[in-house]
Amino acid sequence: MRYPKTAVAALSCAFALIPAGIASAGTGPAPAPTTSAATSTAPSPAGNPASTRAQAAGVCADAYQIGTTGYLTRSGKTIASVKQFYSPSCAENYGYVWVWQSFRDIAGDYDVTAAVYSYSQDEILGKRSWTNTTAQEFWSNGTSTVTECTAATGSVRAAGDPAPVTGHSSKRC
């Protein structure tokens, strides 16, 4: 062969283009949770069902966000977010409110509620309330509403305000 190095290089490239197997997204076992996320008890704006406050509220460890986040605004500024979580193992929904640091820095104490609204029952369920708090993370009680259309709902009332600011996540059915 006149050009052995070129032939070997060409064959190597050709074999590199032959797929060894077929892989597609979504096949195979679900990925295991990372160790740090699975063991962290730190509160999080995204919501951590393993946090100390979530555990105190009885939130199941496999809970994850469903629907889109809602926001609470006061005088044109966002002060908190509200999310809905779902636990497959416990078959429960939870409301979650995260008070933004920018509000906490100026507010002093405030009152907060977190709950789940059932469109089917036209009721607010699992409601928990806190008064005169400076905490950042709030979880409702679990609700047996997984077969219903629901949304998380929350409120924050700053000291001196006559009424709370309210918000809700998107409707999930």
N, C-alpha and C positions, 0 to 999 in steps of 0.2 A: 504494500500500500504506500502510496507516494506521500500522503500527508497524515501519518498516524496520530499525531497530537491533535490535529483538527478533528479527525474522525472520533477520537475518544471524547473530546470536549462536546461534540455534537450529540453523541449518544448519551452522555451524562445529562445534558440539558433535556433531551427527549424523555428520558426516564423520570426526570424531576417533574415533568408535566403530566405524567400518568397518575391519576388520583389513587391513593392507597385505600380509600373507602369513602363512603358518603356520610356526611354529617349535616344535620339541619337543626335550626334553632327550635327549642321546645321539646326535643326528644331526650330520652334518658331520664335518670332520676333527678329530682329537684336538688338544687345545691344546698348543702348544709349551711346553716347560719355561721357567720364568722364568730370566732371565740370572743372577741372584744364586745360585739353587739349582743351576743347571747348572755354575757355575764355582767354587762354594765348596768348599774342601777342609777346612772346619772339621768336627770331630766333632760328633755330635748325638745326643741321647737317642732320637730317632726313627730314627736310622741314616742315614748319608750315604755311599752307595757311592763318592763322589768324594773322601772323606777320605783323608788320607795313609796311615793304617793300613789302610783298606779296599783301597787301591791296592797296598800292600805285600803284602796277602793274595791279590791277584789277583781281587778282586771286580769283576764287570762293571758298567759305568756305568749300565746300565738296570735294575739290580736294585731290587726294591721289596718291601715287607713283605707276606707272606701269612699268614693265620691271625691268631690273637689273641696278645697279649703274655703271657708267663709272668713270674712274680716269684720272687725268691729272698729268703727271710726268715731272719733270724738273731736269736734271742732276742726274737721277736715284732715285729721291725722289718724293713721292706723294705730290702735293701741293693743289689739289682741287678735288672735286667730282662733277659729273653731273648726274642729275636724270630727268626723265620725269614724269609729273603729269597729271592726267585726272580728269575732273569735269563732273559727270553725269548731274547735273542740268543745267550747262551752255553749255554742249556739246563742251568743248574746251580742248586742250592739252597745257601744259606749259613746258618750259625748266627751270631747276633750277641748279644753281652753288653755291657750298659752298666752300669757300677758307679756307684751313686748318690753324689752329693757328700757327703751326710750321713754315709755310711759311710766315705768316703775321709778325711773330716775327723778321724775318731777311730781309724782302723784301723792306721795305719802302713803296712807293706807286706802284701801278700796274694798268694795264688796263684789263677789263673783258668784255666778251660777253656771252649772254645766248640766246638760240633760240630753235626752233623745226625744224628738217629736215624732209621733206616729200619725201619719196622714190617715190611716185606716180608722184609728180610734179617735182622732182629733184630740189627742191628749199629749201632754208633756210627761214623760216617764223617766224614772231613774234620777230625778233631779237631786242635786246636792248643792248646798249653799255655804258660802264662807263670808263672814263679816269682819271688817277691820283687819284685813290681811295685807301682807306685802309679798306673799308667795307668787310664784310664776306659773306653776303647773297645776291643772285642776282636771280631775276625771269624774264623770258621773258614775252612778251605780250601773251595773249591767241591766239590760232589758231584754226580755224574750220577744223580740220584734223582728227576727230575721226573715220571716215570711211576709212582712208588711213593708210598705213604702215608708221610709224614715229619713230624717235629717238630724244632725247634731245641732243643738242650740246652746247659746251661751250669752251671758251678760256681764258687764263690768260697770260699777257705779263708783266714780271717784268721790272722795270725801268732799262735801259741799255741793255736789250735784243733786238736784231734786229727783232725777230719774236715771235709770241705768241706760247704757248703750247696749243694744242687742245685735246679734248676728246669728247666722246659721250656715251650715255646710250645704252642699247640693242635695237634692232629693235622690234617694237610692231605693230602687224597688227590686 
